[in-house]
Amino acid sequence: MIPLSAYVAVSAVLFITGLLGVLIRRNFIVLLRARWIMLNAPNITLVAFSHYLESMAGQLVALFVIAIAAGEAAVGLAIIIVVFRGKISTNVDEMNLLKW
């Protein structure tokens, strides 16, 4: 059986990878993917602790987090489509279309 610390370590590596993607990259699509990785990293920990404690609570919370991430991805992709139609760039630093 895989120890609980292995799941926590994988979750931490995924979260740090997503954090580095958000901090370093400036492409909007890459930022969305990095945020998706950051949202799914705690899901691994939630499901692992849920299995370890023999409770369904962590799995239910993980399911809600996945639903929220799907909604965020849909809104983010809609913003990308609107911005990309008007411009050619998806660079976050060049996007000032949504400012007043």
C-alpha positions as CSV (number, residue, x, y, z in Angstrom):
1,M,0.0,0.0,0.0
2,I,1.2,3.5,-0.9
3,P,1.8,5.6,2.3
4,L,-0.1,8.8,2.8
5,S,3.0,10.9,2.8
6,A,3.6,9.9,-0.9
7,Y,0.2,11.4,-1.8
8,V,0.9,14.6,0.1
9,A,4.3,14.9,-1.6
10,V,2.8,14.5,-5.1
11,S,0.1,17.0,-4.2
12,A,2.8,19.5,-3.0
13,V,4.8,19.0,-6.2
14,L,1.8,19.6,-8.3
15,F,0.8,22.7,-6.4
16,I,4.4,24.1,-6.7
17,T,4.4,23.3,-10.4
18,G,1.1,25.2,-10.9
19,L,2.4,28.1,-8.8
20,L,5.5,28.4,-10.9
21,G,3.4,28.3,-14.0
22,V,1.3,31.2,-12.7
23,L,4.2,33.3,-11.6
24,I,6.5,32.7,-14.6
25,R,4.4,32.3,-17.7
26,R,2.4,35.2,-19.2
27,N,0.2,33.3,-21.7
28,F,-3.4,33.3,-20.7
29,I,-4.0,29.6,-21.7
30,V,-0.9,28.5,-19.7
31,L,-2.2,30.5,-16.7
32,L,-5.5,28.7,-16.9
33,R,-3.8,25.3,-17.0
34,A,-1.5,26.2,-14.1
35,R,-4.5,27.3,-12.0
36,W,-6.2,24.1,-12.9
37,I,-3.2,22.2,-11.6
38,M,-3.2,24.3,-8.5
39,L,-6.9,23.5,-7.9
40,N,-6.4,19.8,-8.4
41,A,-3.4,19.4,-6.2
42,P,-5.4,19.6,-3.0
43,N,-7.9,17.2,-4.5
44,I,-5.3,14.4,-4.3
45,T,-4.7,15.2,-0.7
46,L,-8.4,15.3,0.1
47,V,-9.1,12.0,-1.6
48,A,-6.0,10.4,0.1
49,F,-7.0,11.5,3.5
50,S,-10.6,10.5,2.8
51,H,-9.4,7.0,1.9
52,Y,-7.1,6.9,4.9
53,L,-9.8,8.0,7.4
54,E,-12.5,5.9,5.7
55,S,-14.8,8.9,5.2
56,M,-16.5,10.2,2.1
57,A,-16.3,13.9,3.1
58,G,-13.0,14.5,1.3
59,Q,-14.2,13.0,-1.9
60,L,-17.3,15.1,-1.8
61,V,-15.3,18.3,-1.3
62,A,-13.0,17.2,-4.1
63,L,-16.0,16.7,-6.4
64,F,-17.2,20.3,-5.6
65,V,-13.7,21.7,-6.3
66,I,-13.7,19.9,-9.7
67,A,-17.1,21.4,-10.5
68,I,-15.8,24.9,-9.6
69,A,-12.7,24.4,-11.7
70,A,-14.8,23.4,-14.7
71,G,-16.9,26.6,-14.4
72,E,-13.7,28.6,-14.1
73,A,-12.3,27.0,-17.2
74,A,-15.5,27.7,-19.1
75,V,-15.5,31.4,-18.1
76,G,-11.7,31.7,-18.8
77,L,-12.0,30.2,-22.3
78,A,-14.9,32.5,-23.1
79,I,-12.7,35.5,-22.1
80,I,-9.9,34.1,-24.3
81,I,-12.2,33.8,-27.3
82,V,-13.5,37.4,-26.8
83,V,-10.0,38.8,-26.5
84,F,-8.5,36.7,-29.2
85,R,-11.1,37.9,-31.7
86,G,-10.1,41.5,-31.2
87,K,-6.4,41.0,-30.9
88,I,-3.9,38.4,-32.0
89,S,-2.1,38.1,-28.6
90,T,-3.0,36.0,-25.6
91,N,-0.3,37.6,-23.5
92,V,-1.7,38.7,-20.1
93,D,0.5,41.8,-19.9
94,E,-0.9,43.1,-23.2
95,M,-4.6,42.6,-22.3
96,N,-6.1,45.8,-21.1
97,L,-9.4,45.3,-22.9
98,L,-11.4,44.6,-19.6
99,K,-10.1,47.8,-17.9
100,W,-12.4,50.8,-17.6
